[in-house]
Amino acid sequence: QVQLVESGGGLVQAGGSLRLSCAGSGSMLSFFVMGWYRQAPGNQRELVATISSGGITNYADSVKGRFTISRDNAKNTVYLQMNSLKPEDTAAYYCNARTILNRSVSWGQGTQVTVSS
C-alpha cells in the first residue's frame, strides 16, 4: 500500500516560487501516474499536473508555463516546482497516485500554499 507525504508549502508573495515534494513509501512511485491537485476553500479539488511512469507530463491551462512536475525515482519522490505564483494559486495542494487504469490508490494529507498580493 503506497503512502504519500507532501511538504514544501508555505506563504509566499505574488511572483515568488515554491517547490512541493511528495515522498512515497510502501511502494515505488514509478509504478504509478502521479498527480498534483489543489483545492481552494469553497471550490472543488482540481487537477494541477500529472506525470506518467515514462515521464509524460500534463498541466492545467492555468499553470502551464509556470509549474513543472517531475519525479526522482531514486528518491521515490515527486515534485511540483511553482514559479510566478499568483494569489489565485492559493490552495491546499495534494499528491495522488493512480494506476494506468486511472484508479486512485492513495492521497497525501495536503500542504497549504498561500500567495499574498
Secondary structure, 3 states (H helix, E strand, C coil): CCEEEEECCEEEECCCCEEEEEEEECCCHHHCEEEEEEECCCCCCEEEEEECCCCCEEECCCCCCCEEEEEECCCCEEEEEECCCCHHHCEEEEEEEECCCCCEEEECCCEEEEEEC
